[in-house]
Amino acid sequence: MSTHIKAQPGEIAESVLLPGDPLRAKWIAETFLENATCYNEVRGMLGYTGTFQGKRISVQGTGMGIPSALIYCHELIKDYGVKNLIRVGSAGSYQKNIHLRDIVIAMAASSTSAINNSHFENHNFSPTADFDLFMKAARYAKENDIPIKAGNVLSNDQFYEEGPEDYKKWADYGVLCVEMEAAGLYSIAAKFKVKALTILTISDSLVTGEATTTEERESSFSKMIEIALNTVV
């Protein structure tokens, strides 16, 4: 048992899906996993373990933002021996050719966060996805005719930008979309020599102003979950 996760040793699988929203964790467990049981309710951050195609898989909510996500990632890795961590989250599109419900796989994660400054003293560390997980996800998507985009994403500390045009400086350099956790996940995975990947579904567009509803973000985006689960079986 750790500080923020009350699971007993052995209750969490080596592969964990990481939605930010704990209610999305509940939906994933109830929709995709067999014999899922809840191992964590501390602070309302739900966690479940079940099986998918006969393999034990866990799903753990992380909350919003890098500081919250790193609490759960650190405890999963150090206290429960997790080896594969896949963030499954929502994102805002920065490109006109990336639309609502499109799937983006983050090959790398730029960030506005200073989370790595204490380690690298204002030098730039570029956190990236695990190559094996990325290739498995991309291969599954291709073989099952699920369109994806792949590239650089932005992990932003601020949900609300100062101005509506701020995103364009990132878009001009090819950043595909914005979310809030991938750079932290990739950094801690690199530190502890485990595998990490981020798969995102576009929930809104900074380009067009379109957006999905809260209910849709909480309990849909099934293609993203399908890719994630089949990446770790």
DOPA-683420 format. One record per residue (C-alpha): residue number from 1; residue in three letters; chain; x, y, z. Coordinates in steps of 0.5 Angstrom, whole numbers, plus 500, padded with zeros to 3 digits. Example, Ala and Ser with C-alpha at 12.3 -4.5 7.8 and 13.67 -1.06 7.14 Angstrom:
<fivo><num>1</num><residuo>ALA</residuo><cadena>A</cadena><east>525</east><north>491</north><up>516</up></fivo>
<fivo><num>2</num><residuo>SER</residuo><cadena>A</cadena><east>527</east><north>498</north><up>514</up></fivo>
***
This chain:
<fivo><num>1</num><residuo>MET</residuo><cadena>A</cadena><east>500</east><north>500</north><up>500</up></fivo>
<fivo><num>2</num><residuo>SER</residuo><cadena>A</cadena><east>503</east><north>507</north><up>498</up></fivo>
<fivo><num>3</num><residuo>THR</residuo><cadena>A</cadena><east>501</east><north>514</north><up>500</up></fivo>
<fivo><num>4</num><residuo>HIS</residuo><cadena>A</cadena><east>495</east><north>515</north><up>495</up></fivo>
<fivo><num>5</num><residuo>ILE</residuo><cadena>A</cadena><east>494</east><north>508</north><up>493</up></fivo>
<fivo><num>6</num><residuo>LYS</residuo><cadena>A</cadena><east>491</east><north>503</north><up>498</up></fivo>
<fivo><num>7</num><residuo>ALA</residuo><cadena>A</cadena><east>492</east><north>497</north><up>493</up></fivo>
<fivo><num>8</num><residuo>GLN</residuo><cadena>A</cadena><east>495</east><north>491</north><up>497</up></fivo>
<fivo><num>9</num><residuo>PRO</residuo><cadena>A</cadena><east>502</east><north>488</north><up>493</up></fivo>
<fivo><num>10</num><residuo>GLY</residuo><cadena>A</cadena><east>500</east><north>484</north><up>487</up></fivo>
<fivo><num>11</num><residuo>GLU</residuo><cadena>A</cadena><east>493</east><north>487</north><up>486</up></fivo>
<fivo><num>12</num><residuo>ILE</residuo><cadena>A</cadena><east>496</east><north>492</north><up>481</up></fivo>
<fivo><num>13</num><residuo>ALA</residuo><cadena>A</cadena><east>498</east><north>489</north><up>474</up></fivo>
<fivo><num>14</num><residuo>GLU</residuo><cadena>A</cadena><east>505</east><north>490</north><up>470</up></fivo>
<fivo><num>15</num><residuo>SER</residuo><cadena>A</cadena><east>501</east><north>494</north><up>465</up></fivo>
<fivo><num>16</num><residuo>VAL</residuo><cadena>A</cadena><east>497</east><north>500</north><up>467</up></fivo>
<fivo><num>17</num><residuo>LEU</residuo><cadena>A</cadena><east>492</east><north>505</north><up>463</up></fivo>
<fivo><num>18</num><residuo>LEU</residuo><cadena>A</cadena><east>492</east><north>512</north><up>466</up></fivo>
<fivo><num>19</num><residuo>PRO</residuo><cadena>A</cadena><east>486</east><north>516</north><up>464</up></fivo>
<fivo><num>20</num><residuo>GLY</residuo><cadena>A</cadena><east>486</east><north>523</north><up>468</up></fivo>
<fivo><num>21</num><residuo>ASP</residuo><cadena>A</cadena><east>479</east><north>523</north><up>469</up></fivo>
<fivo><num>22</num><residuo>PRO</residuo><cadena>A</cadena><east>477</east><north>517</north><up>475</up></fivo>
<fivo><num>23</num><residuo>LEU</residuo><cadena>A</cadena><east>470</east><north>516</north><up>472</up></fivo>
<fivo><num>24</num><residuo>ARG</residuo><cadena>A</cadena><east>474</east><north>515</north><up>465</up></fivo>
<fivo><num>25</num><residuo>ALA</residuo><cadena>A</cadena><east>478</east><north>509</north><up>469</up></fivo>
<fivo><num>26</num><residuo>LYS</residuo><cadena>A</cadena><east>471</east><north>506</north><up>472</up></fivo>
<fivo><num>27</num><residuo>TRP</residuo><cadena>A</cadena><east>468</east><north>506</north><up>465</up></fivo>
<fivo><num>28</num><residuo>ILE</residuo><cadena>A</cadena><east>474</east><north>503</north><up>462</up></fivo>
<fivo><num>29</num><residuo>ALA</residuo><cadena>A</cadena><east>474</east><north>498</north><up>467</up></fivo>
<fivo><num>30</num><residuo>GLU</residuo><cadena>A</cadena><east>467</east><north>496</north><up>467</up></fivo>
<fivo><num>31</num><residuo>THR</residuo><cadena>A</cadena><east>467</east><north>497</north><up>459</up></fivo>
<fivo><num>32</num><residuo>PHE</residuo><cadena>A</cadena><east>473</east><north>493</north><up>457</up></fivo>
<fivo><num>33</num><residuo>LEU</residuo><cadena>A</cadena><east>476</east><north>489</north><up>463</up></fivo>
<fivo><num>34</num><residuo>GLU</residuo><cadena>A</cadena><east>473</east><north>482</north><up>465</up></fivo>
<fivo><num>35</num><residuo>ASN</residuo><cadena>A</cadena><east>472</east><north>481</north><up>473</up></fivo>
<fivo><num>36</num><residuo>ALA</residuo><cadena>A</cadena><east>474</east><north>488</north><up>474</up></fivo>
<fivo><num>37</num><residuo>THR</residuo><cadena>A</cadena><east>475</east><north>490</north><up>482</up></fivo>
<fivo><num>38</num><residuo>CYS</residuo><cadena>A</cadena><east>476</east><north>496</north><up>485</up></fivo>
<fivo><num>39</num><residuo>TYR</residuo><cadena>A</cadena><east>483</east><north>497</north><up>489</up></fivo>
<fivo><num>40</num><residuo>ASN</residuo><cadena>A</cadena><east>483</east><north>504</north><up>490</up></fivo>
<fivo><num>41</num><residuo>GLU</residuo><cadena>A</cadena><east>478</east><north>510</north><up>492</up></fivo>
<fivo><num>42</num><residuo>VAL</residuo><cadena>A</cadena><east>483</east><north>514</north><up>496</up></fivo>
<fivo><num>43</num><residuo>ARG</residuo><cadena>A</cadena><east>481</east><north>522</north><up>494</up></fivo>
<fivo><num>44</num><residuo>GLY</residuo><cadena>A</cadena><east>476</east><north>519</north><up>489</up></fivo>
<fivo><num>45</num><residuo>MET</residuo><cadena>A</cadena><east>482</east><north>517</north><up>484</up></fivo>
<fivo><num>46</num><residuo>LEU</residuo><cadena>A</cadena><east>479</east><north>510</north><up>482</up></fivo>
<fivo><num>47</num><residuo>GLY</residuo><cadena>A</cadena><east>483</east><north>504</north><up>480</up></fivo>
<fivo><num>48</num><residuo>TYR</residuo><cadena>A</cadena><east>481</east><north>498</north><up>478</up></fivo>
<fivo><num>49</num><residuo>THR</residuo><cadena>A</cadena><east>485</east><north>491</north><up>476</up></fivo>
<fivo><num>50</num><residuo>GLY</residuo><cadena>A</cadena><east>481</east><north>486</north><up>471</up></fivo>
<fivo><num>51</num><residuo>THR</residuo><cadena>A</cadena><east>483</east><north>482</north><up>465</up></fivo>
<fivo><num>52</num><residuo>PHE</residuo><cadena>A</cadena><east>483</east><north>483</north><up>457</up></fivo>
<fivo><num>53</num><residuo>GLN</residuo><cadena>A</cadena><east>484</east><north>477</north><up>453</up></fivo>
<fivo><num>54</num><residuo>GLY</residuo><cadena>A</cadena><east>486</east><north>473</north><up>459</up></fivo>
<fivo><num>55</num><residuo>LYS</residuo><cadena>A</cadena><east>492</east><north>478</north><up>461</up></fivo>
<fivo><num>56</num><residuo>ARG</residuo><cadena>A</cadena><east>491</east><north>482</north><up>467</up></fivo>
<fivo><num>57</num><residuo>ILE</residuo><cadena>A</cadena><east>491</east><north>490</north><up>466</up></fivo>
<fivo><num>58</num><residuo>SER</residuo><cadena>A</cadena><east>490</east><north>495</north><up>471</up></fivo>
<fivo><num>59</num><residuo>VAL</residuo><cadena>A</cadena><east>487</east><north>502</north><up>470</up></fivo>
<fivo><num>60</num><residuo>GLN</residuo><cadena>A</cadena><east>488</east><north>508</north><up>474</up></fivo>
<fivo><num>61</num><residuo>GLY</residuo><cadena>A</cadena><east>486</east><north>515</north><up>474</up></fivo>
<fivo><num>62</num><residuo>THR</residuo><cadena>A</cadena><east>491</east><north>520</north><up>475</up></fivo>
<fivo><num>63</num><residuo>GLY</residuo><cadena>A</cadena><east>488</east><north>527</north><up>476</up></fivo>
<fivo><num>64</num><residuo>MET</residuo><cadena>A</cadena><east>489</east><north>533</north><up>471</up></fivo>
<fivo><num>65</num><residuo>GLY</residuo><cadena>A</cadena><east>496</east><north>536</north><up>470</up></fivo>
<fivo><num>66</num><residuo>ILE</residuo><cadena>A</cadena><east>503</east><north>533</north><up>471</up></fivo>
<fivo><num>67</num><residuo>PRO</residuo><cadena>A</cadena><east>504</east><north>534</north><up>478</up></fivo>
<fivo><num>68</num><residuo>SER</residuo><cadena>A</cadena><east>498</east><north>530</north><up>480</up></fivo>
<fivo><num>69</num><residuo>ALA</residuo><cadena>A</cadena><east>500</east><north>525</north><up>475</up></fivo>
<fivo><num>70</num><residuo>LEU</residuo><cadena>A</cadena><east>507</east><north>524</north><up>477</up></fivo>
<fivo><num>71</num><residuo>ILE</residuo><cadena>A</cadena><east>504</east><north>522</north><up>484</up></fivo>
<fivo><num>72</num><residuo>TYR</residuo><cadena>A</cadena><east>501</east><north>516</north><up>481</up></fivo>
<fivo><num>73</num><residuo>CYS</residuo><cadena>A</cadena><east>506</east><north>514</north><up>476</up></fivo>
<fivo><num>74</num><residuo>HIS</residuo><cadena>A</cadena><east>511</east><north>514</north><up>482</up></fivo>
<fivo><num>75</num><residuo>GLU</residuo><cadena>A</cadena><east>507</east><north>510</north><up>486</up></fivo>
<fivo><num>76</num><residuo>LEU</residuo><cadena>A</cadena><east>505</east><north>505</north><up>481</up></fivo>
<fivo><num>77</num><residuo>ILE</residuo><cadena>A</cadena><east>512</east><north>504</north><up>479</up></fivo>
<fivo><num>78</num><residuo>LYS</residuo><cadena>A</cadena><east>516</east><north>504</north><up>485</up></fivo>
<fivo><num>79</num><residuo>ASP</residuo><cadena>A</cadena><east>511</east><north>501</north><up>490</up></fivo>
<fivo><num>80</num><residuo>TYR</residuo><cadena>A</cadena><east>507</east><north>496</north><up>485</up></fivo>
<fivo><num>81</num><residuo>GLY</residuo><cadena>A</cadena><east>513</east><north>495</north><up>480</up></fivo>
<fivo><num>82</num><residuo>VAL</residuo><cadena>A</cadena><east>509</east><north>497</north><up>474</up></fivo>
<fivo><num>83</num><residuo>LYS</residuo><cadena>A</cadena><east>513</east><north>496</north><up>467</up></fivo>
<fivo><num>84</num><residuo>ASN</residuo><cadena>A</cadena><east>508</east><north>499</north><up>462</up></fivo>
<fivo><num>85</num><residuo>LEU</residuo><cadena>A</cadena><east>504</east><north>506</north><up>463</up></fivo>
<fivo><num>86</num><residuo>ILE</residuo><cadena>A</cadena><east>499</east><north>508</north><up>457</up></fivo>
<fivo><num>87</num><residuo>ARG</residuo><cadena>A</cadena><east>496</east><north>515</north><up>458</up></fivo>
<fivo><num>88</num><residuo>VAL</residuo><cadena>A</cadena><east>489</east><north>515</north><up>455</up></fivo>
<fivo><num>89</num><residuo>GLY</residuo><cadena>A</cadena><east>487</east><north>522</north><up>455</up></fivo>
<fivo><num>90</num><residuo>SER</residuo><cadena>A</cadena><east>483</east><north>528</north><up>451</up></fivo>
<fivo><num>91</num><residuo>ALA</residuo><cadena>A</cadena><east>487</east><north>533</north><up>448</up></fivo>
<fivo><num>92</num><residuo>GLY</residuo><cadena>A</cadena><east>486</east><north>540</north><up>444</up></fivo>
<fivo><num>93</num><residuo>SER</residuo><cadena>A</cadena><east>487</east><north>540</north><up>437</up></fivo>
<fivo><num>94</num><residuo>TYR</residuo><cadena>A</cadena><east>493</east><north>545</north><up>434</up></fivo>
<fivo><num>95</num><residuo>GLN</residuo><cadena>A</cadena><east>492</east><north>543</north><up>427</up></fivo>
<fivo><num>96</num><residuo>LYS</residuo><cadena>A</cadena><east>487</east><north>544</north><up>422</up></fivo>
<fivo><num>97</num><residuo>ASN</residuo><cadena>A</cadena><east>487</east><north>537</north><up>419</up></fivo>
<fivo><num>98</num><residuo>ILE</residuo><cadena>A</cadena><east>486</east><north>534</north><up>426</up></fivo>
<fivo><num>99</num><residuo>HIS</residuo><cadena>A</cadena><east>479</east><north>534</north><up>428</up></fivo>
<fivo><num>100</num><residuo>LEU</residuo><cadena>A</cadena><east>474</east><north>532</north><up>434</up></fivo>
<fivo><num>101</num><residuo>ARG</residuo><cadena>A</cadena><east>475</east><north>524</north><up>436</up></fivo>
<fivo><num>102</num><residuo>ASP</residuo><cadena>A</cadena><east>481</east><north>524</north><up>431</up></fivo>
<fivo><num>103</num><residuo>ILE</residuo><cadena>A</cadena><east>487</east><north>519</north><up>435</up></fivo>
<fivo><num>104</num><residuo>VAL</residuo><cadena>A</cadena><east>494</east><north>522</north><up>436</up></fivo>
<fivo><num>105</num><residuo>ILE</residuo><cadena>A</cadena><east>500</east><north>518</north><up>439</up></fivo>
<fivo><num>106</num><residuo>ALA</residuo><cadena>A</cadena><east>505</east><north>522</north><up>442</up></fivo>
<fivo><num>107</num><residuo>MET</residuo><cadena>A</cadena><east>512</east><north>521</north><up>439</up></fivo>
<fivo><num>108</num><residuo>ALA</residuo><cadena>A</cadena><east>515</east><north>526</north><up>444</up></fivo>
<fivo><num>109</num><residuo>ALA</residuo><cadena>A</cadena><east>512</east><north>531</north><up>449</up></fivo>
<fivo><num>110</num><residuo>SER</residuo><cadena>A</cadena><east>514</east><north>539</north><up>449</up></fivo>
<fivo><num>111</num><residuo>SER</residuo><cadena>A</cadena><east>512</east><north>542</north><up>455</up></fivo>
<fivo><num>112</num><residuo>THR</residuo><cadena>A</cadena><east>511</east><north>549</north><up>459</up></fivo>
<fivo><num>113</num><residuo>SER</residuo><cadena>A</cadena><east>512</east><north>545</north><up>465</up></fivo>
<fivo><num>114</num><residuo>ALA</residuo><cadena>A</cadena><east>519</east><north>547</north><up>469</up></fivo>
<fivo><num>115</num><residuo>ILE</residuo><cadena>A</cadena><east>518</east><north>540</north><up>472</up></fivo>
<fivo><num>116</num><residuo>ASN</residuo><cadena>A</cadena><east>525</east><north>537</north><up>469</up></fivo>
<fivo><num>117</num><residuo>ASN</residuo><cadena>A</cadena><east>529</east><north>544</north><up>471</up></fivo>
<fivo><num>118</num><residuo>SER</residuo><cadena>A</cadena><east>531</east><north>541</north><up>478</up></fivo>
<fivo><num>119</num><residuo>HIS</residuo><cadena>A</cadena><east>534</east><north>535</north><up>474</up></fivo>
<fivo><num>120</num><residuo>PHE</residuo><cadena>A</cadena><east>537</east><north>539</north><up>468</up></fivo>
<fivo><num>121</num><residuo>GLU</residuo><cadena>A</cadena><east>539</east><north>546</north><up>471</up></fivo>
<fivo><num>122</num><residuo>ASN</residuo><cadena>A</cadena><east>535</east><north>549</north><up>465</up></fivo>
<fivo><num>123</num><residuo>HIS</residuo><cadena>A</cadena><east>538</east><north>545</north><up>460</up></fivo>
<fivo><num>124</num><residuo>ASN</residuo><cadena>A</cadena><east>532</east><north>542</north><up>455</up></fivo>
<fivo><num>125</num><residuo>PHE</residuo><cadena>A</cadena><east>531</east><north>534</north><up>456</up></fivo>
<fivo><num>126</num><residuo>SER</residuo><cadena>A</cadena><east>526</east><north>532</north><up>451</up></fivo>
<fivo><num>127</num><residuo>PRO</residuo><cadena>A</cadena><east>522</east><north>526</north><up>453</up></fivo>
<fivo><num>128</num><residuo>THR</residuo><cadena>A</cadena><east>519</east><north>521</north><up>448</up></fivo>
<fivo><num>129</num><residuo>ALA</residuo><cadena>A</cadena><east>515</east><north>515</north><up>448</up></fivo>
<fivo><num>130</num><residuo>ASP</residuo><cadena>A</cadena><east>518</east><north>508</north><up>448</up></fivo>
<fivo><num>131</num><residuo>PHE</residuo><cadena>A</cadena><east>519</east><north>505</north><up>441</up></fivo>
<fivo><num>132</num><residuo>ASP</residuo><cadena>A</cadena><east>516</east><north>498</north><up>442</up></fivo>
<fivo><num>133</num><residuo>LEU</residuo><cadena>A</cadena><east>510</east><north>501</north><up>445</up></fivo>
<fivo><num>134</num><residuo>PHE</residuo><cadena>A</cadena><east>509</east><north>506</north><up>440</up></fivo>
<fivo><num>135</num><residuo>MET</residuo><cadena>A</cadena><east>510</east><north>501</north><up>434</up></fivo>
<fivo><num>136</num><residuo>LYS</residuo><cadena>A</cadena><east>505</east><north>496</north><up>437</up></fivo>
<fivo><num>137</num><residuo>ALA</residuo><cadena>A</cadena><east>500</east><north>501</north><up>438</up></fivo>
<fivo><num>138</num><residuo>ALA</residuo><cadena>A</cadena><east>501</east><north>504</north><up>431</up></fivo>
<fivo><num>139</num><residuo>ARG</residuo><cadena>A</cadena><east>501</east><north>497</north><up>428</up></fivo>
<fivo><num>140</num><residuo>TYR</residuo><cadena>A</cadena><east>495</east><north>495</north><up>431</up></fivo>
<fivo><num>141</num><residuo>ALA</residuo><cadena>A</cadena><east>491</east><north>501</north><up>429</up></fivo>
<fivo><num>142</num><residuo>LYS</residuo><cadena>A</cadena><east>494</east><north>500</north><up>421</up></fivo>
<fivo><num>143</num><residuo>GLU</residuo><cadena>A</cadena><east>492</east><north>493</north><up>421</up></fivo>
<fivo><num>144</num><residuo>ASN</residuo><cadena>A</cadena><east>485</east><north>495</north><up>424</up></fivo>
<fivo><num>145</num><residuo>ASP</residuo><cadena>A</cadena><east>484</east><north>501</north><up>420</up></fivo>
<fivo><num>146</num><residuo>ILE</residuo><cadena>A</cadena><east>484</east><north>506</north><up>425</up></fivo>
<fivo><num>147</num><residuo>PRO</residuo><cadena>A</cadena><east>486</east><north>512</north><up>423</up></fivo>
<fivo><num>148</num><residuo>ILE</residuo><cadena>A</cadena><east>492</east><north>516</north><up>427</up></fivo>
<fivo><num>149</num><residuo>LYS</residuo><cadena>A</cadena><east>496</east><north>522</north><up>427</up></fivo>
<fivo><num>150</num><residuo>ALA</residuo><cadena>A</cadena><east>503</east><north>521</north><up>431</up></fivo>
<fivo><num>151</num><residuo>GLY</residuo><cadena>A</cadena><east>508</east><north>527</north><up>433</up></fivo>
<fivo><num>152</num><residuo>ASN</residuo><cadena>A</cadena><east>510</east><north>532</north><up>438</up></fivo>
<fivo><num>153</num><residuo>VAL</residuo><cadena>A</cadena><east>504</east><north>534</north><up>443</up></fivo>
<fivo><num>154</num><residuo>LEU</residuo><cadena>A</cadena><east>505</east><north>540</north><up>448</up></fivo>
<fivo><num>155</num><residuo>SER</residuo><cadena>A</cadena><east>504</east><north>538</north><up>455</up></fivo>
<fivo><num>156</num><residuo>ASN</residuo><cadena>A</cadena><east>501</east><north>545</north><up>458</up></fivo>
<fivo><num>157</num><residuo>ASP</residuo><cadena>A</cadena><east>501</east><north>547</north><up>465</up></fivo>
<fivo><num>158</num><residuo>GLN</residuo><cadena>A</cadena><east>495</east><north>552</north><up>464</up></fivo>
<fivo><num>159</num><residuo>PHE</residuo><cadena>A</cadena><east>488</east><north>549</north><up>461</up></fivo>
<fivo><num>160</num><residuo>TYR</residuo><cadena>A</cadena><east>486</east><north>557</north><up>460</up></fivo>
<fivo><num>161</num><residuo>GLU</residuo><cadena>A</cadena><east>491</east><north>560</north><up>455</up></fivo>
<fivo><num>162</num><residuo>GLU</residuo><cadena>A</cadena><east>492</east><north>568</north><up>456</up></fivo>
<fivo><num>163</num><residuo>GLY</residuo><cadena>A</cadena><east>490</east><north>569</north><up>449</up></fivo>
<fivo><num>164</num><residuo>PRO</residuo><cadena>A</cadena><east>486</east><north>565</north><up>444</up></fivo>
<fivo><num>165</num><residuo>GLU</residuo><cadena>A</cadena><east>492</east><north>566</north><up>439</up></fivo>
<fivo><num>166</num><residuo>ASP</residuo><cadena>A</cadena><east>497</east><north>563</north><up>443</up></fivo>
<fivo><num>167</num><residuo>TYR</residuo><cadena>A</cadena><east>497</east><north>556</north><up>441</up></fivo>
<fivo><num>168</num><residuo>LYS</residuo><cadena>A</cadena><east>499</east><north>558</north><up>434</up></fivo>
<fivo><num>169</num><residuo>LYS</residuo><cadena>A</cadena><east>507</east><north>559</north><up>436</up></fivo>
<fivo><num>170</num><residuo>TRP</residuo><cadena>A</cadena><east>507</east><north>551</north><up>437</up></fivo>
<fivo><num>171</num><residuo>ALA</residuo><cadena>A</cadena><east>502</east><north>550</north><up>431</up></fivo>
<fivo><num>172</num><residuo>ASP</residuo><cadena>A</cadena><east>507</east><north>553</north><up>427</up></fivo>
<fivo><num>173</num><residuo>TYR</residuo><cadena>A</cadena><east>513</east><north>548</north><up>429</up></fivo>
<fivo><num>174</num><residuo>GLY</residuo><cadena>A</cadena><east>508</east><north>542</north><up>428</up></fivo>
<fivo><num>175</num><residuo>VAL</residuo><cadena>A</cadena><east>506</east><north>541</north><up>435</up></fivo>
<fivo><num>176</num><residuo>LEU</residuo><cadena>A</cadena><east>499</east><north>537</north><up>434</up></fivo>
<fivo><num>177</num><residuo>CYS</residuo><cadena>A</cadena><east>495</east><north>538</north><up>440</up></fivo>
<fivo><num>178</num><residuo>VAL</residuo><cadena>A</cadena><east>495</east><north>540</north><up>447</up></fivo>
<fivo><num>179</num><residuo>GLU</residuo><cadena>A</cadena><east>494</east><north>536</north><up>453</up></fivo>
<fivo><num>180</num><residuo>MET</residuo><cadena>A</cadena><east>497</east><north>536</north><up>460</up></fivo>
<fivo><num>181</num><residuo>GLU</residuo><cadena>A</cadena><east>501</east><north>530</north><up>463</up></fivo>
<fivo><num>182</num><residuo>ALA</residuo><cadena>A</cadena><east>505</east><north>526</north><up>457</up></fivo>
<fivo><num>183</num><residuo>ALA</residuo><cadena>A</cadena><east>511</east><north>530</north><up>458</up></fivo>
<fivo><num>184</num><residuo>GLY</residuo><cadena>A</cadena><east>511</east><north>528</north><up>466</up></fivo>
<fivo><num>185</num><residuo>LEU</residuo><cadena>A</cadena><east>510</east><north>521</north><up>464</up></fivo>
<fivo><num>186</num><residuo>TYR</residuo><cadena>A</cadena><east>515</east><north>520</north><up>459</up></fivo>
<fivo><num>187</num><residuo>SER</residuo><cadena>A</cadena><east>520</east><north>523</north><up>464</up></fivo>
<fivo><num>188</num><residuo>ILE</residuo><cadena>A</cadena><east>519</east><north>519</north><up>470</up></fivo>
<fivo><num>189</num><residuo>ALA</residuo><cadena>A</cadena><east>519</east><north>513</north><up>465</up></fivo>
<fivo><num>190</num><residuo>ALA</residuo><cadena>A</cadena><east>526</east><north>515</north><up>463</up></fivo>
<fivo><num>191</num><residuo>LYS</residuo><cadena>A</cadena><east>528</east><north>516</north><up>470</up></fivo>
<fivo><num>192</num><residuo>PHE</residuo><cadena>A</cadena><east>526</east><north>509</north><up>472</up></fivo>
<fivo><num>193</num><residuo>LYS</residuo><cadena>A</cadena><east>527</east><north>505</north><up>466</up></fivo>
<fivo><num>194</num><residuo>VAL</residuo><cadena>A</cadena><east>520</east><north>503</north><up>464</up></fivo>
<fivo><num>195</num><residuo>LYS</residuo><cadena>A</cadena><east>516</east><north>504</north><up>458</up></fivo>
<fivo><num>196</num><residuo>ALA</residuo><cadena>A</cadena><east>511</east><north>509</north><up>457</up></fivo>
<fivo><num>197</num><residuo>LEU</residuo><cadena>A</cadena><east>506</east><north>511</north><up>451</up></fivo>
<fivo><num>198</num><residuo>THR</residuo><cadena>A</cadena><east>501</east><north>517</north><up>451</up></fivo>
<fivo><num>199</num><residuo>ILE</residuo><cadena>A</cadena><east>495</east><north>516</north><up>446</up></fivo>
<fivo><num>200</num><residuo>LEU</residuo><cadena>A</cadena><east>490</east><north>522</north><up>446</up></fivo>
<fivo><num>201</num><residuo>THR</residuo><cadena>A</cadena><east>483</east><north>523</north><up>443</up></fivo>
<fivo><num>202</num><residuo>ILE</residuo><cadena>A</cadena><east>481</east><north>530</north><up>440</up></fivo>
<fivo><num>203</num><residuo>SER</residuo><cadena>A</cadena><east>476</east><north>533</north><up>445</up></fivo>
<fivo><num>204</num><residuo>ASP</residuo><cadena>A</cadena><east>476</east><north>540</north><up>442</up></fivo>
<fivo><num>205</num><residuo>SER</residuo><cadena>A</cadena><east>480</east><north>544</north><up>437</up></fivo>
<fivo><num>206</num><residuo>LEU</residuo><cadena>A</cadena><east>483</east><north>551</north><up>438</up></fivo>
<fivo><num>207</num><residuo>VAL</residuo><cadena>A</cadena><east>483</east><north>552</north><up>431</up></fivo>
<fivo><num>208</num><residuo>THR</residuo><cadena>A</cadena><east>475</east><north>551</north><up>430</up></fivo>
<fivo><num>209</num><residuo>GLY</residuo><cadena>A</cadena><east>473</east><north>552</north><up>437</up></fivo>
<fivo><num>210</num><residuo>GLU</residuo><cadena>A</cadena><east>469</east><north>545</north><up>436</up></fivo>
<fivo><num>211</num><residuo>ALA</residuo><cadena>A</cadena><east>468</east><north>541</north><up>443</up></fivo>
<fivo><num>212</num><residuo>THR</residuo><cadena>A</cadena><east>465</east><north>535</north><up>445</up></fivo>
<fivo><num>213</num><residuo>THR</residuo><cadena>A</cadena><east>461</east><north>534</north><up>451</up></fivo>
<fivo><num>214</num><residuo>THR</residuo><cadena>A</cadena><east>463</east><north>533</north><up>458</up></fivo>
<fivo><num>215</num><residuo>GLU</residuo><cadena>A</cadena><east>459</east><north>526</north><up>458</up></fivo>
<fivo><num>216</num><residuo>GLU</residuo><cadena>A</cadena><east>463</east><north>524</north><up>451</up></fivo>
<fivo><num>217</num><residuo>ARG</residuo><cadena>A</cadena><east>470</east><north>526</north><up>454</up></fivo>
<fivo><num>218</num><residuo>GLU</residuo><cadena>A</cadena><east>468</east><north>521</north><up>460</up></fivo>
<fivo><num>219</num><residuo>SER</residuo><cadena>A</cadena><east>465</east><north>515</north><up>457</up></fivo>
<fivo><num>220</num><residuo>SER</residuo><cadena>A</cadena><east>467</east><north>515</north><up>450</up></fivo>
<fivo><num>221</num><residuo>PHE</residuo><cadena>A</cadena><east>473</east><north>515</north><up>446</up></fivo>
<fivo><num>222</num><residuo>SER</residuo><cadena>A</cadena><east>473</east><north>507</north><up>445</up></fivo>
<fivo><num>223</num><residuo>LYS</residuo><cadena>A</cadena><east>478</east><north>507</north><up>439</up></fivo>
<fivo><num>224</num><residuo>MET</residuo><cadena>A</cadena><east>483</east><north>510</north><up>443</up></fivo>
<fivo><num>225</num><residuo>ILE</residuo><cadena>A</cadena><east>482</east><north>505</north><up>449</up></fivo>
<fivo><num>226</num><residuo>GLU</residuo><cadena>A</cadena><east>482</east><north>499</north><up>444</up></fivo>
<fivo><num>227</num><residuo>ILE</residuo><cadena>A</cadena><east>489</east><north>501</north><up>441</up></fivo>
<fivo><num>228</num><residuo>ALA</residuo><cadena>A</cadena><east>492</east><north>502</north><up>448</up></fivo>
<fivo><num>229</num><residuo>LEU</residuo><cadena>A</cadena><east>489</east><north>495</north><up>451</up></fivo>
<fivo><num>230</num><residuo>ASN</residuo><cadena>A</cadena><east>492</east><north>491</north><up>445</up></fivo>
<fivo><num>231</num><residuo>THR</residuo><cadena>A</cadena><east>498</east><north>495</north><up>445</up></fivo>
<fivo><num>232</num><residuo>VAL</residuo><cadena>A</cadena><east>500</east><north>491</north><up>452</up></fivo>
<fivo><num>233</num><residuo>VAL</residuo><cadena>A</cadena><east>497</east><north>484</north><up>451</up></fivo>
***
